[in-house]
Amino acid sequence: MIKEQETVGEYTIVRGDTLSEISIKVNIPIDKILELNSDKLKDENSTIREGDKLIITVPEPELSVERMEENYYEEIYDAEIIYIDNDDWYTTQTVVHQQPSAGFRKIVADVHYLNDKEVSREILKEEITQEAVAKIVERGTKIPPTYIRPISGGRQTSGFGRRNAPTKGASTYHKGVDWAVPTGTAVYASCGGTVAKAGWGSGYGYVVYIDHEDGRQTRYGHLSKVLVKAGQSVKQGERIALSGNTGVSTGPHLHFEILINGSQVNPLKYLN
């Protein structure tokens, strides 16, 4: 009853094989092949070599034994999380209104075994001695806005953060990203929103500021021409200005910023 068959199924890898192709050939899921060969395969992208052998079956007892046991046990359990959907919030917003607390219950169950492996479990009786408290989470359902590169082409000449001032009057802490482009290159709204400012911005030269639904703001500086007005609604990818060399600038380029809660962040971390 406990003697195992001696033959173990093997597959010899041939030139051009991939794990997905082998899975189809032997009609075994890739995750099962990985499990059977965990000593040599880490994941589905693991390197395989021609001539290597893979185990594709597991020895089974010559005689299998099924049995059913009625088990009594006590266990700690958790209640399922209760979600409250808020259609006015973005999916990145959540608030926990109630912290969970584990409960305690007594169980009587029929447990079905095949040899020593549990196959199924049917709960016959359940007595809760301490009710679990569910976690209650309010969550947003709206997909948050996305941000795209505001200009086509160009060469990045200055990143976000500390730097040596490139010209007199320029900051040593760069609050955005610069792309060198010819004067007159089209500048596009990185994200849809409402124009908060359009005009002269001192050291930034001609600028456009856009407020977005998620509370963020984008800024576009050193422009040669502004094509929008304050209060105007713009869509993502809409042309809003032409690049230039106005204000404190070392050459024709676009200066771009993203502000979150009023503070500049590295724009490259938020662009799609």
N, C-alpha and C positions, 0 to 999 in steps of 0.2 A: 504493500500500500504506500510506503514512503519512498521506494526506490524511484529515482528519477531516470528518464530516458537519457541515454548517453549522447545522442546526436544533438548538436547545437547548430541551428541554421546560420550560414555565413554567406556574405556577398563579397565577391572580389571586385574591387574598383577598376574600371577600364578607362582608357583615355577619353577625355571629354565629359566624364561623369560630373554631375553636381548632386548635392544632397536632395534637391527637389526632384530631379530626374530619377534618382535611386528610389525615392519614396513612391513614385508612380510605378516603377518597374516591379517592386516587391509588394506593392499595395499595403504599405505600412506608413502611418503618419510620421512626419519628420520629427515631432517631439518624442515619439516612441523610439525612433532610431537614435536620437540624442541620449535618451534615458538608458538604452541598452549599451551605448558606447561612451558613457560619461567619462571614462578614463582617457579618451583620445579626442573627443569632440566637446567643445564648450558651448557652441551655439550653431545656428544654421549657416553662419558665415565662416565656420572653421575650415581650414585648408585640408583637402583630402588629396591623396597621391595614388597614382596608378599602381596597382598590385597590392595595395593595402586591403585588409579584410575587415568587414563590418559584421557584427553580430546582428541578426535580424529576427531571431526567435529566442525564447527563454525555455529551458527545460521544464517540463511539467511532470507531475507525478503520473505514473502509469494508471493509477486509480484515484479519481477525485472524490472527496467526501463532502457532502453538503449536510449542514446541520442548522437547527434553529434553537436559539437560546432566549429565554425570557429573563431579561436583566433588570435589576433595580439599582438606581444610582441617584446621587444628588449632584447638582451642578449649579455654578454661577452662570447667569445669562445676561445678555444686554438687549435692551429694547431697540427696535429699528429707529433710525434717525427720522424725525419729522421735519419735512422741508416746507417752508412757506415761500411761495414764489412771488416776487415783486417785479411787476412789469415796468416799473419806472427806474429800476436799477440795472447796471451793467452786470454781466456774468462774473466780473472780477470783484464784485461787492458782496460780502456776506456779513451777517451779524448773528452771533449766538445768543439766543434769548433764554435758553435753559441748558445748564450743564447736565450730563447724564449721570446716573447712579445705577450700578449693577444690582440685579435681583438674584433671588435664590429659589430653586425649584427642585421637587422630587419627581423622578421619572420612572415609569415602568414601560419597557419596550421589548418587542420581539426583534432580535438581531439575527440576520441570516448570514451564515458563513459558508464560503467555498474553500475547503482545506482550512488554512489559517487566516484567510483574507476576508474581511467584512465586505459583504456585497450590498446589503441594504439594512435599513433600520426603520421599524414602524413603531411609533409611540402609541402605546395603548392607554396610558393614563398619565396625566400631568397635574401635579399639585404645587401651586405657587405659594411659597411660605413668606416671600418678601418680593413685592412688586418692583420691577425695574422701572426707573425713571428715564424717559426718552430724552435725547438731546434734541433741542428745537433750534433750527437754523433758518433764518430768513436769507434768501439768495436772489440775486438779480437774474433776469431772463434776457435782457437786451444784449446783443452782440456789441462790444465796444468799438469805437471808431478805429480805423487804421491810419497809418502815416506812410506816405511814399516820398521818395527822393524828389525834391522840388525843382530839379533841373536835369536836363539830359546831357550826358557827357561831362566834360570838365575834369580837371585834375585837383585832387584834394591838396591844398597847400598849408592848411593849419587845422589841427584837430582841437578837441575840447580839453581845457585844463591849462596848467601853467606853461608859459613859453617866454622866450626873450621878445621884448617889444619889437615888432618888425619896423616900426617907424615912430618918430616923435609924436607923442600924444596917444599912442595905442596902448591898450591894457596888457599887462604881463600875465593876466589870467583870462584866457580866451573862453568866452561863454557860449560858443557855438562851433560850427564847422564852416570852413571856407573852401569853395571850389573855384579855381581859376577858369574863367570862360570869357570869350570875347564880349565886349560891350554890345548890348542889344539882344543877348540870348534870352529866350523866353523863360520866365519863372512861373511855376505852377503852384497852386495851393496844395500843400502836403496832405491836408485833410479838409473836409467841408466844414464851414462855419460862418461866422459873421465878422466882417472887417471891423476891427476896433480902432485902428489908426491907419491913415494913408497920407503920406506927405513927408515933410522934412523931419529928421530925427537927430539933429546935431551931429555927433561923431559918426553916427551910422549913415549919414547922408540921407537920401530918400529911402523911406522904409514902408513896409506894410506889416501890420500886426493882425492876426486872425484869432478870434476866440472860438473854441470848439465845445461841442456838447458835453464832453467828459470833464470840463473844467480846465483843460490845458490851453495853452496859447502858443502859436508859432510866430516867429518874426523873420523877416526877410530884409537884409540891409545892403547899402551901397548901390542902390538901384539907379538906373539912368532915367527910367520912366515908370510912373505908377499908373496902372490901368483900372483901378477900382477906387471906390469911395467908402468912407467910414459909414457903417450901418448897412452896407450891402451884404447880401448872402452869396456865398460862393460854394461851388461844389469841389470835391476832391479832383485834382487834375485840371481845374480851370485856370487859364492864363490870367495872372494877376499883375504882372509887372515885367520889365525888361532889366536885365542885369547891367551893372555899370561900375563906376569908379568914384562915386561921390562920397563926401565925408572924409574921415581919416582912413585913407586906403593906400595900399602900396601898388595897386594895379587893378585892372578889371577882374572882378570876381563877384560871387554871391556869398554873403554871410547869412547863415541859417541857424535859428535857435528854436528849441522847444522848452517851454516853461511848465512846470508842474507845481501847483500851489504857490505860484509866484516866483519860483526859483528855477534858474537854468539847469538843465540836465544834459548829459551827452546825447545828442540827437541820434547818433548811429545805433544806439541801443534800442531805439523805438521805430526805426524805419523798416518797412517790409521789403 
